[in-house]
Amino acid sequence: MQGQLDTSLSDLGERQARAAGAAFAAMRPHAIVASDLRRAYDTALAVGAATGVAVQTDPRLRETHLGEWQGRTHYEVDAVYPGARDHWRADATWAPPGGESRVQVAARAVPVIEECVAQIDRSGAWADRPLLVVAHGGVIAAVTAALLGLPVDTWPVIGGIGNTGWTELASRRGRSSPQWRLNVWNADAGSGADDVG
């Protein structure tokens, strides 16, 4: 369980990141913002190289901090904390010892999206080009649930996302803020890599 441990992409992950970059090149992203953890940042750099868009980083997009679980296998966590992983997956408000809940993750990551959207809105430069956020599975699930306005007790219905899988959210302007809808969940470029969302 990696959480916020800063690990590099494997050779497979690097190939998958390049495949994701090729898939995003046709979308011509307006901007790319990424977690500063290497596995997401290196993925973002591969996408940036394919699209010609510079990558910005924001530590608020880091993966869920798993506290005492980080660096342990699922089996090791289950041996020390029987049933806790199931409880964590079923309750978005519950955090591993010393870690974060999905609600806490959304509280720190959603403002990144809001700030980027506001900045692009001010520039008037959307022109049907997406904002690309390169993050981690836990962050992607939490942000998706929060932006869609799902009741917190239903957040666990948002499942996992594969390595270099992506999610597409679209917004329609409401009275004062975007109204988000889910267009795509867990799409990939055919080879799946590390953490695109």
C-alpha positions as CSV (number, residue, x, y, z in Angstrom):
1,M,0.0,0.0,0.0
2,Q,1.9,3.0,-1.3
3,G,-0.1,6.0,-0.2
4,Q,2.2,8.9,-0.2
5,L,5.4,6.9,-0.4
6,D,7.3,8.4,-3.4
7,T,8.0,5.6,-5.8
8,S,9.1,5.6,-9.4
9,L,7.3,4.2,-12.4
10,S,8.3,0.7,-13.5
11,D,9.4,0.0,-17.0
12,L,5.8,-1.1,-17.7
13,G,4.5,2.1,-16.1
14,E,6.8,4.2,-18.4
15,R,5.4,2.4,-21.5
16,Q,1.9,2.9,-20.2
17,A,2.5,6.6,-19.5
18,R,3.7,7.1,-23.1
19,A,0.6,5.3,-24.4
20,A,-1.6,7.6,-22.3
21,G,0.3,10.6,-23.7
22,A,-0.4,9.5,-27.2
23,A,-4.1,9.1,-26.4
24,F,-4.3,12.6,-24.8
25,A,-2.4,14.3,-27.7
26,A,-5.5,14.4,-29.8
27,M,-7.5,16.0,-27.0
28,R,-5.1,19.0,-26.9
29,P,-5.3,19.7,-23.2
30,H,-5.4,23.4,-22.2
31,A,-3.3,22.7,-19.1
32,I,-1.8,19.8,-17.1
33,V,-1.6,19.8,-13.4
34,A,-0.2,16.8,-11.5
35,S,0.6,15.4,-8.1
36,D,4.2,16.0,-7.2
37,L,4.8,12.3,-6.3
38,R,7.1,10.8,-8.9
39,R,4.8,8.2,-10.3
40,A,2.1,10.7,-11.2
41,Y,4.6,13.5,-12.1
42,D,6.5,11.2,-14.5
43,T,3.3,10.1,-16.1
44,A,2.3,13.8,-16.5
45,L,5.7,14.5,-18.1
46,A,5.1,11.7,-20.7
47,V,1.7,13.2,-21.4
48,G,3.1,16.7,-21.6
49,A,5.8,15.5,-24.0
50,A,3.2,14.1,-26.3
51,T,0.9,17.1,-26.1
52,G,3.4,19.9,-25.9
53,V,1.8,21.2,-22.7
54,A,3.9,22.1,-19.7
55,V,3.2,20.3,-16.4
56,Q,2.4,22.1,-13.2
57,T,2.5,20.3,-9.9
58,D,0.5,20.6,-6.8
59,P,1.1,18.6,-3.6
60,R,-2.6,18.7,-2.8
61,L,-3.1,16.1,-5.5
62,R,-0.9,13.5,-3.7
63,E,-2.4,10.1,-3.0
64,T,-4.3,9.4,0.2
65,H,-2.0,9.3,3.2
66,L,-2.4,5.8,4.5
67,G,-0.7,6.4,7.9
68,E,0.5,3.3,9.6
69,W,-0.6,1.2,6.5
70,Q,1.9,2.8,4.1
71,G,4.6,0.4,2.9
72,R,2.7,-2.7,4.1
73,T,1.1,-5.3,2.0
74,H,-2.7,-5.9,2.3
75,Y,-1.9,-9.1,4.2
76,E,0.3,-7.3,6.7
77,V,-2.4,-4.6,7.2
78,D,-5.1,-7.3,7.7
79,A,-3.0,-9.2,10.2
80,V,-2.5,-6.1,12.4
81,Y,-5.9,-4.4,11.7
82,P,-8.4,-7.2,10.9
83,G,-11.4,-5.9,9.0
84,A,-10.1,-2.4,8.9
85,R,-9.5,-2.2,5.2
86,D,-13.0,-3.3,4.5
87,H,-14.3,-0.7,6.9
88,W,-12.1,2.0,5.2
89,R,-13.4,1.0,1.7
90,A,-17.1,1.2,3.0
91,D,-16.9,4.5,4.9
92,A,-15.5,7.6,3.2
93,T,-15.2,9.4,6.5
94,W,-13.0,6.7,8.2
95,A,-9.2,7.0,8.0
96,P,-6.4,4.5,8.6
97,P,-4.5,5.1,11.9
98,G,-2.4,8.3,11.2
99,G,-3.9,8.6,7.7
100,E,-6.6,10.4,5.8
101,S,-10.2,9.6,4.9
102,R,-11.6,10.1,1.4
103,V,-13.5,13.1,2.6
104,Q,-10.2,14.7,3.8
105,V,-8.6,13.9,0.5
106,A,-11.4,15.6,-1.4
107,A,-11.2,18.6,0.9
108,R,-7.6,19.2,-0.1
109,A,-7.8,18.2,-3.8
110,V,-11.1,19.7,-5.0
111,P,-9.8,23.3,-4.5
112,V,-7.0,22.5,-7.0
113,I,-9.7,21.7,-9.7
114,E,-11.7,24.8,-8.7
115,E,-8.7,27.1,-8.9
116,C,-7.6,25.7,-12.3
117,V,-11.1,26.0,-13.7
118,A,-11.4,29.6,-12.4
119,Q,-8.0,30.5,-13.9
120,I,-8.9,29.1,-17.3
121,D,-12.4,30.8,-17.1
122,R,-10.7,34.2,-16.5
123,S,-8.4,33.6,-19.5
124,G,-11.4,32.8,-21.7
125,A,-9.3,30.0,-23.3
126,W,-11.3,26.8,-22.9
127,A,-12.2,26.3,-26.6
128,D,-13.3,22.7,-25.9
129,R,-9.8,21.8,-24.6
130,P,-9.7,19.9,-21.4
131,L,-7.9,20.5,-18.1
132,L,-5.9,17.4,-17.5
133,V,-5.3,16.4,-13.8
134,V,-2.8,13.6,-13.3
135,A,-3.2,12.2,-9.8
136,H,-3.8,8.8,-8.1
137,G,-6.7,6.4,-7.8
138,G,-7.8,7.4,-4.3
139,V,-7.7,11.1,-5.2
140,I,-9.5,10.6,-8.4
141,A,-12.3,8.6,-6.7
142,A,-12.6,11.2,-3.9
143,V,-12.6,14.2,-6.2
144,T,-15.1,12.6,-8.6
145,A,-17.5,11.8,-5.8
146,A,-17.2,15.3,-4.3
147,L,-17.5,17.2,-7.7
148,L,-20.6,15.1,-8.6
149,G,-22.1,16.1,-5.2
150,L,-22.8,12.5,-4.2
151,P,-23.9,12.0,-0.6
152,V,-20.8,11.0,1.4
153,D,-22.4,7.7,2.5
154,T,-22.6,6.7,-1.2
155,W,-18.9,7.5,-2.1
156,P,-17.9,3.9,-1.9
157,V,-19.9,3.2,-5.1
158,I,-17.1,4.9,-7.0
159,G,-14.8,2.0,-7.7
160,G,-11.1,1.8,-8.3
161,I,-9.3,3.0,-11.3
162,G,-6.6,1.2,-13.2
163,N,-3.1,2.4,-13.7
164,T,-3.2,5.2,-16.4
165,G,-6.9,4.8,-16.4
166,W,-8.7,8.1,-16.8
167,T,-12.0,9.7,-15.8
168,E,-13.7,12.5,-17.8
169,L,-15.9,15.0,-16.0
170,A,-17.6,17.7,-17.8
171,S,-19.1,20.8,-16.3
172,R,-22.1,22.9,-17.2
173,R,-22.3,26.3,-15.8
174,G,-24.9,26.6,-13.0
175,R,-26.0,29.8,-11.4
176,S,-22.8,30.3,-9.5
177,S,-20.6,27.2,-9.9
178,P,-20.0,24.4,-12.4
179,Q,-22.5,21.5,-12.4
180,W,-20.4,18.4,-13.0
181,R,-21.4,15.2,-14.8
182,L,-19.4,12.0,-15.3
183,N,-18.8,11.2,-18.9
184,V,-16.1,8.5,-18.7
185,W,-14.8,6.3,-15.9
186,N,-11.6,4.2,-16.0
187,A,-10.9,4.4,-19.7
188,D,-7.4,3.6,-20.8
189,A,-5.1,3.6,-23.9
190,G,-5.1,-0.1,-24.2
191,S,-2.1,-0.8,-22.0
192,G,-3.0,0.7,-18.6
193,A,-0.2,2.6,-16.6
194,D,0.4,4.6,-13.4
195,D,-2.1,7.1,-12.3
196,V,-3.7,9.4,-14.9
197,G,-6.9,11.1,-14.0
